[in-house]
Amino acid sequence: MFGVDHEGADPGFSAVGEVAGDRVTVTVTGEVDMATADALVKAATPERVTAATLDLRAVTFFDSAAIHALVRLAEHYPGRLEVFPSDRVRRVLDISGLGGQPWLRND
């Protein structure tokens, strides 16, 4: 298990990754915004993995920088990304037109 340094970011934010085989699973808590979105991407892209699971069920805030981070990860892991959103994240993705993405999972 590993965490990502997010110097200057919200102290309530964390992105903890765990690699099993070729997949990283990242559990994210707190606010994902301009200050923390890069830390999310960094946690989700360790070396030698080809798939990612993001557990965003404990995310309390999600802005356009966070949306951009998800789009970057979907491009980085084509067909090999899955995202488990909180209700708040799902609402933001639905409003932004991304609610129907194949990587978005139900709880």
trRosetta pair geometry for C-beta under 8 A, 3 or more apart (Angstrom, degrees):
i j d omega theta_ij theta_ji phi_ij phi_ji
1 16 6.0 8 -176 175 104 105
1 17 7.1 162 -154 86 55 43
1 18 4.8 -26 -99 -90 72 93
2 16 7.1 169 85 -157 34 63
2 17 5.4 -18 63 63 86 90
2 18 7.6 156 18 -82 67 46
2 43 7.7 -174 98 -135 92 83
2 46 7.5 99 56 -83 142 140
3 14 6.4 -51 -139 -162 114 97
3 15 7.0 123 -154 77 65 55
3 16 5.1 -33 -93 -102 76 76
3 17 7.7 160 -92 18 26 72
3 43 7.6 -32 -161 -109 36 118
4 15 5.0 -13 31 75 117 107
4 17 7.3 58 -36 -4 100 109
4 39 4.7 155 113 -168 127 87
4 40 7.9 -169 56 -68 153 21
4 42 5.0 132 -144 94 141 113
4 43 4.2 -106 -26 -67 135 95
5 39 7.4 -131 88 -122 35 113
6 9 3.7 -32 144 21 109 141
6 13 6.0 -70 91 98 160 120
6 15 7.3 99 -45 18 131 105
6 35 7.5 89 172 144 108 82
6 36 5.6 24 -161 -122 143 79
6 39 3.8 -13 -93 -83 109 158
8 35 6.6 -125 117 -159 88 111
9 13 5.2 -68 140 54 119 138
9 35 4.6 154 -118 142 75 104
9 36 4.6 98 -151 -82 134 86
9 39 6.3 -53 -42 -10 164 148
10 13 4.4 93 74 -14 96 107
10 30 5.7 180 104 166 126 133
10 31 5.1 57 25 49 166 112
10 33 7.7 76 -16 32 126 113
10 35 6.4 115 -17 91 81 133
10 36 6.3 -47 26 -49 97 131
12 29 7.1 -104 158 125 74 94
12 30 4.0 154 121 -116 84 122
12 31 6.7 65 83 5 109 89
12 60 7.9 -25 130 30 133 133
13 28 7.7 -17 -163 -169 79 84
13 29 6.9 171 -144 89 35 63
13 30 3.7 -134 -88 88 51 142
13 31 5.8 -74 -75 54 106 65
13 32 7.2 126 -131 -77 120 53
13 35 7.9 176 1 101 160 100
13 36 4.6 -109 -169 -116 164 150
13 39 7.2 101 135 76 128 145
14 27 7.9 5 108 104 98 82
14 28 7.1 -179 90 -145 54 44
14 29 5.0 13 47 47 91 99
14 30 6.4 102 9 5 61 121
15 26 5.6 1 -174 -175 89 114
15 27 7.6 166 -150 80 42 43
15 28 5.0 -1 -104 -103 78 84
15 36 7.6 153 -28 177 118 103
15 39 5.4 160 21 133 135 94
15 40 5.1 -169 -96 -102 151 55
15 42 7.8 113 93 68 143 82
15 43 3.8 -154 134 -7 119 164
15 44 7.7 -72 178 -35 129 81
16 26 6.9 155 76 -153 37 60
16 27 5.2 -16 60 57 93 92
16 43 7.2 -48 -49 -154 5 137
17 24 5.1 -9 -165 -175 116 112
17 25 6.9 149 -152 77 60 42
17 26 4.6 -25 -93 -95 81 81
17 27 8.0 180 -80 18 34 64
17 43 4.6 178 -39 -179 117 87
17 44 6.9 -172 -96 -80 127 38
17 46 6.4 164 127 -25 154 123
18 24 7.1 149 73 -156 35 63
18 25 5.2 -19 60 60 89 93
18 26 8.0 173 18 -80 62 40
18 27 8.0 23 1 -4 103 99
19 23 7.2 161 -150 88 59 41
19 24 5.0 -32 -94 -97 74 76
19 25 8.0 175 -85 17 27 67
19 46 6.1 -87 -67 68 129 144
19 49 6.0 -125 -129 -77 110 124
20 23 5.9 -18 67 67 78 90
20 25 7.1 10 13 -2 105 108
22 48 7.4 -108 -125 150 70 71
22 49 5.5 138 -179 -144 53 56
22 50 4.6 -12 168 31 119 94
22 51 5.8 73 116 18 89 97
23 49 6.2 102 -115 -159 12 110
23 50 7.6 -55 -75 63 55 61
23 51 4.2 -35 -102 83 86 104
23 52 6.7 170 -158 -85 72 26
23 53 6.4 38 173 -7 116 97
23 80 7.9 -139 -104 173 92 104
24 43 7.7 178 154 148 135 64
24 44 6.1 161 96 -149 130 46
24 45 7.8 -144 37 -67 155 16
24 46 5.6 136 -85 26 145 105
24 49 4.6 13 -24 -157 99 173
24 51 7.5 172 23 91 61 55
24 52 5.1 -13 64 -113 89 80
24 53 7.4 -160 97 33 48 67
25 52 7.6 156 -88 -162 34 56
25 53 4.4 -10 -113 66 79 108
25 54 8.0 -178 -157 -77 52 24
25 55 6.8 35 178 -15 93 107
26 40 7.2 119 144 -158 148 69
26 43 4.8 111 -128 127 131 112
26 44 4.9 -75 -15 -82 152 80
26 52 6.8 -1 2 -168 107 105
26 53 7.2 173 25 88 64 57
26 54 5.3 -15 66 -114 100 66
26 55 6.9 -166 92 26 49 75
27 55 4.5 -15 -110 65 68 120
27 58 7.3 39 175 26 90 122
28 32 6.4 19 165 -64 140 121
28 40 6.1 19 -106 -117 138 105
28 43 7.8 148 -81 77 94 150
28 54 6.5 2 -3 -170 120 92
28 55 6.7 170 20 82 71 62
28 56 5.3 -6 60 -106 117 64
28 58 6.9 -174 97 65 52 89
28 59 5.6 16 110 -70 107 103
29 58 4.1 -28 -110 113 81 125
29 59 6.9 -150 -135 -77 25 49
29 60 8.0 31 -179 -10 61 94
30 36 7.4 -152 102 -124 114 174
30 58 7.5 14 -14 127 44 93
30 59 6.9 -23 69 -127 31 55
30 60 6.1 -43 -155 24 27 104
30 61 7.6 -30 155 33 54 91
31 36 6.4 131 101 21 72 145
31 59 7.4 101 -109 -163 22 77
31 60 5.9 -53 -72 69 68 89
31 61 3.8 1 -125 53 91 115
31 62 7.8 -154 -155 -58 57 42
32 36 5.4 -115 -129 92 49 115
32 37 5.8 86 178 -85 87 69
32 40 5.7 31 -133 -49 118 147
32 56 7.5 -48 -11 -136 144 113
32 59 5.6 -23 -4 -144 109 126
32 61 6.8 -174 36 92 53 67
32 62 5.3 18 61 -110 103 68
32 63 7.3 -159 102 23 67 70
32 65 7.6 -150 146 92 76 90
32 66 3.8 93 120 -106 109 126
32 69 7.1 -109 173 42 122 147
33 36 5.8 63 44 30 61 94
33 37 6.6 -101 105 -35 16 95
33 61 6.2 -11 -51 117 108 114
33 62 7.8 -156 -71 -130 66 21
33 63 4.7 46 -121 21 80 123
33 65 5.7 72 179 53 40 123
33 66 6.3 -39 -83 -37 32 104
34 37 6.4 -28 -118 6 21 115
34 63 6.9 -40 -30 78 75 136
34 65 4.3 156 -84 -33 56 161
36 39 5.1 -56 -163 38 62 117
36 40 6.3 68 141 -27 81 97
36 66 7.9 10 82 -84 91 95
37 40 5.5 -50 -155 30 37 116
37 41 6.7 35 151 -16 67 102
37 65 4.1 -139 -21 141 152 100
37 66 5.2 -141 -99 -83 107 50
37 68 6.8 44 177 69 152 95
37 69 4.1 -153 -170 -48 99 133
38 41 5.6 -51 -149 37 38 111
38 42 6.2 41 152 -21 68 105
38 69 7.4 -139 -69 -101 31 118
39 42 5.5 -50 -143 37 33 114
39 43 6.3 34 156 -20 64 105
40 43 5.9 -57 -150 36 28 109
40 44 6.3 14 156 -10 63 114
40 54 7.8 43 -174 -132 107 128
40 66 7.2 55 24 -130 162 78
40 69 5.2 59 82 167 123 152
41 44 5.9 -68 -146 45 29 105
41 45 6.0 0 164 0 67 120
41 69 5.1 -129 -55 -148 99 99
41 72 6.0 -8 -115 94 128 135
41 73 6.4 -148 -119 -63 77 97
42 45 6.4 -77 -139 46 23 95
43 46 7.7 -16 -172 -42 32 91
44 52 4.9 56 -168 -150 97 150
44 54 6.3 -17 -102 -81 131 103
44 73 5.5 -14 120 -117 148 129
45 49 7.6 -157 -148 60 35 111
45 52 7.6 -41 -73 -71 54 143
45 73 7.5 -138 -57 -113 101 86
45 76 6.2 -58 -101 167 118 158
46 49 5.7 65 70 1 83 121
49 52 6.8 84 132 -69 129 80
50 77 7.1 132 166 -126 46 90
50 80 6.1 -36 138 147 73 167
51 77 5.9 108 -125 -154 39 126
51 80 3.8 -106 -108 171 84 111
51 81 7.2 -166 -159 -72 63 42
52 73 6.3 -83 71 -174 149 116
52 76 7.9 29 3 94 135 111
52 77 5.2 -141 19 -42 99 165
52 80 7.0 85 18 124 62 85
52 81 5.3 -1 65 -117 91 76
52 82 7.6 -166 101 34 55 60
53 81 7.8 161 -86 -161 35 49
53 82 5.0 -10 -115 67 77 97
53 83 7.7 175 -161 -81 50 34
53 84 7.4 23 180 -6 93 102
54 70 7.7 -117 42 -112 165 90
54 73 7.3 60 -40 132 136 164
54 81 7.4 9 -2 -172 103 94
54 82 7.3 -170 28 96 67 50
54 83 4.7 -5 62 -116 108 76
54 84 6.9 -166 95 29 59 67
55 58 7.6 35 132 10 93 91
55 84 5.1 -6 -121 59 59 117
56 59 4.4 -21 -176 -4 85 129
56 62 7.5 49 -179 -86 134 134
56 83 6.2 9 4 -173 120 92
56 84 6.3 173 32 85 70 58
56 85 4.9 -13 77 -118 118 49
56 86 5.7 -104 127 -9 80 81
56 89 4.8 40 129 -34 132 171
57 84 5.6 -26 -44 125 100 103
57 85 7.1 109 -80 138 55 18
57 86 5.0 120 -149 -78 34 74
57 107 6.9 88 -103 -107 126 110
58 86 6.6 179 -19 -71 9 125
59 62 5.7 56 144 -61 130 106
59 66 8.0 128 -170 -156 145 151
59 85 7.5 -59 44 -154 123 65
59 86 4.9 -155 55 5 78 127
59 88 6.6 -135 103 73 84 113
59 89 5.2 58 76 -53 130 120
60 86 7.4 -31 -76 88 36 170
60 88 6.5 56 -156 40 30 162
61 88 7.1 -58 -88 145 27 145
62 66 4.5 -115 -159 87 73 156
62 67 7.3 97 159 -49 96 75
62 86 8.0 173 -27 50 130 107
62 88 6.2 147 11 125 110 97
62 89 4.7 96 -29 -107 162 73
62 92 4.7 -156 91 30 114 162
62 93 8.0 -29 125 -39 145 80
63 66 5.4 107 51 11 51 102
63 67 7.3 -94 120 -4 36 92
63 92 7.7 -110 -94 -148 22 147
64 67 5.3 -46 -146 33 40 116
64 68 6.4 44 153 -20 66 102
65 68 5.6 -51 -151 36 33 115
65 69 6.6 40 147 -24 63 102
66 69 5.4 -47 -150 30 35 116
66 70 6.7 36 151 -18 64 100
66 89 7.9 -105 138 -126 138 97
66 92 7.7 32 83 122 122 154
67 70 5.8 -54 -155 34 34 110
67 71 6.5 33 150 -18 66 105
67 92 7.0 -133 -68 142 108 113
67 93 7.2 161 -113 -97 98 69
67 96 5.6 -146 -125 -155 149 175
67 98 6.8 164 -149 5 105 152
68 71 5.6 -53 -148 36 34 112
68 72 6.4 38 152 -21 65 104
69 72 5.7 -53 -150 35 31 114
69 73 6.4 29 153 -16 64 107
70 73 5.6 -56 -147 39 33 110
70 74 6.3 36 153 -22 67 104
70 83 6.6 19 -139 -87 117 157
70 93 7.8 -49 83 -100 168 114
70 98 7.4 106 103 159 136 159
71 74 5.6 -50 -146 34 32 113
71 75 6.6 31 153 -15 63 104
71 98 7.8 -107 -73 -110 93 145
72 75 5.8 -59 -153 38 31 109
72 76 6.2 31 150 -21 66 109
73 76 5.3 -52 -141 37 35 114
73 77 6.1 -7 168 19 70 106
73 81 5.7 124 136 -121 96 146
74 77 6.8 -73 -135 61 23 78
74 78 7.3 61 161 -96 60 51
74 81 5.3 -118 -105 45 57 154
74 101 7.0 -73 -112 -171 149 139
74 103 5.7 -144 -110 2 102 155
75 78 6.8 3 -152 -65 31 86
76 81 7.8 86 70 -63 80 127
77 80 4.3 -106 177 77 96 90
77 81 4.2 119 88 -53 122 94
78 81 8.0 -12 -88 -3 11 101
79 102 7.8 -11 -114 101 58 135
81 103 4.3 3 96 -137 93 138
82 103 5.6 -150 -103 -165 35 73
82 105 5.3 34 -174 -30 101 127
83 101 8.0 26 36 91 125 124
83 103 5.4 59 5 135 97 95
83 104 5.4 -33 67 -107 104 53
83 105 6.3 171 73 15 45 86
84 105 5.1 -37 -87 72 68 113
84 107 6.3 90 -162 -99 103 60
85 88 8.0 -138 167 68 98 52
85 89 3.6 -139 -159 91 104 116
85 90 4.3 143 104 -55 136 77
85 93 6.5 -106 -93 4 164 137
85 104 6.6 -10 -12 -149 119 96
85 105 7.9 158 4 60 74 63
86 89 4.7 96 46 7 75 100
86 90 7.0 -137 91 -4 39 87
87 90 5.7 -55 -148 37 30 112
87 91 6.4 34 153 -23 64 104
88 91 5.8 -52 -151 32 30 112
88 92 6.6 28 153 -16 63 105
89 92 5.8 -56 -151 37 34 110
89 93 6.3 30 153 -16 67 108
90 93 5.7 -58 -146 41 31 109
90 94 6.1 35 154 -22 67 106
90 99 6.8 68 -172 -123 73 96
90 104 7.6 115 -116 -169 83 125
91 94 5.7 -53 -146 35 30 112
91 95 6.3 28 156 -17 64 106
92 95 5.9 -55 -147 38 29 110
92 96 6.2 20 156 -12 64 112
93 96 5.8 -61 -142 44 30 106
93 98 4.4 -84 -165 81 85 98
93 99 5.0 129 119 -78 90 63
93 101 7.4 -85 -178 12 127 115
93 104 6.6 159 141 -106 158 143
94 98 7.7 -91 -63 62 21 58
94 99 3.6 43 -98 -67 63 138
96 99 7.9 138 58 -31 70 78
98 101 5.2 -2 -179 -28 79 119
98 104 7.4 137 142 -48 84 137
99 104 6.8 -117 -163 89 38 173
100 104 7.5 -176 165 40 6 133
101 104 4.7 97 69 -11 88 105
